[in-house]
Amino acid sequence: MRPADEADFEAFYASVWPRLFRLTYAISGDIGRAEDAVQSAMAKAFASWSRVRRADHPEAYVRRMAVNEALSVRRRAWWKAERVGHVPDVGVIGSEEQDVVDRAELWEALLRLPPRQRAVLVLRFYGDLSERRIAEVLGCSQGTVKSQASDALATLRRRYQAAADLVLGRDPS
Amino acid sequence: MRLEDDLTRTITDHVSTVTQPVPDLSDVLTRGRGMRRRRTSTALAAVAVLALGAAMTVRELSERVAPDPEQFAPVGRLDYSEGLRAFASPDADGEVSLGGRSFPVENMGYLDTDATATQYGLVFFDRAGQAHLLAQDGTDRTLAPVRSEQASSFRPSAKADARLPLIAFTQPTADGVTVRLQALDTGRTVDTLLLPCAGSDCADLRVDGVDRGLVFVRTSKGTLVWDSESRGERRWTLLGNGEFRVADVRNGRVLWADAPPTPAPTSPVVNWDFTQGQIDAQLSFDGRHVLYWSPTLNPTQPDGRAIRLSVKNAGWFTFDTDGSVLAATNGRHQRSRVFDCTLDTGGCEQIGSVSTESGDPMFIGNDM
């Protein structure tokens, strides 16, 4: 690789790394796993830099690799861990803290979703990607994206609502 | 505030407060250079087989289907005699294997884990929600047309009977959703039954299983069963409320998850066997073993014996349409090897491999 190309890659790395890390962290919920995913994707991008840099949107190209790295790392362990379906025990709170607690519950509920469902929601509602783009990132059909999003939102509504009900039931006010 | 808005705010809040590690550029450069070196040496070794590969590629290109997934052109004869053996690479430039042949993923985008593998071929839905069968002769057959004005926002689903040549799938109608039970060998519609619903209730409706001609459908209010051969009134009966989920149904056994079933005394499945399991587990076709992310299949009955498949480093499993198990190894050097394993002996035969540069190997038509 020519020094100029390597300098291009270094600039690219510096500019996209924070965004990719935040995205993969949102999907994995784990700092170490997100870091590993981004580093692996960037290493592959560097290995194929002449091809990646010619892509219409190099960041989208690497984002796809990073997201799939985040999903594939220790996937089986995730599947075992995600089986937990309990509603978290929440202490007594005041109404002014309700919003913060609700969001903590929602984050926990999001982390308990199956990985690909979680990825669909993160890419849609945090990454602001269209269904077509999400399908490209995850390597599946738009129909699969739709069904994953629908299932995930239905699960979140159930769990989130259950947690909210529990909180309200314990609130003395 | 809507849940969707809450999600955006929640995720944004969490990722903005997390302590970000310091990016390690030198690690990336070192690993990237290593990959490039390995690739170069592999490419040199591959030169020796290029002549043979070129001849095969010319033949394969001539048989490619059109890149537009809505144009389901014939793909040439397939061999389903040993199951569909349908698996694919997650890579955009990878390959799909089906019936002993391989195709570029980009040309078979309509086949994915949302499709349904049957003994008679892959059943999939087009963008209008119409069910198609990719048969062994390589041609596409529309199973049942859908009026386009009813199909725009509907998400269809399908499941196949492991023993009988039957598939059940959903179709939108003006009054709700019709569940259609269709014979794959003759193309004849066995029966249809309407499930009244409206709005999001229709969208949540999914076919979760078909066994012995009985159809299991999940709705927002519970899981229902329809026995198309029952005498008297044609009706749905409740199998379980709320959190109850059907993971799989085979040979008179229901594998369930989350909450226990509550069949009424008059339910057509009240005397069936029920086994608790994980939602992404599968039953063997005889209902005697459970497959769950492992080469060891555990028995469903106390006196049963586990089956151990002779495959190493496999991380992905599914049942093929002939009752054997497809297993894919964890990708080394970004390739995953795919095996077909028989339950009688536990023996496994490698039937192919797929590149896994951007994710996990996929079994087409089997969404565990």
Interface residues (C-beta under 8 A of the other chain):
Chain A: E6 E10 Y13 A14 W17 P18 F21 R22 L23 Y25 A26 I31 E35 Q39 S40 M42 A43 K44 A45 F46 A47 W49 R64 M65 N68 L71 S72 R75 R76 W79 R83 G85 D102 R103 L106 W107 L110 P114 L121 V122 F125 Y126 E136 L138 G139 C140 S141 G143 T144 K146 S147 S150 L153 A154 L156 R157 R158 Y160
Chain B: L3 E4 D6 L7 T8 R9 T10 I11 T12 D13 H14 V15 S16 V18 T19 Q20 P21 P23 D24 L25 D27 V28 L29 R31 G32 R33 M35 R36 R39 P90 D91 A92 G109 Y110 D112 T113 D114 F125 R155 S157 A203 D204 S220 E243 D258 Q278 D280 W293 G315 T356 E357 S358 G359 D360 M362
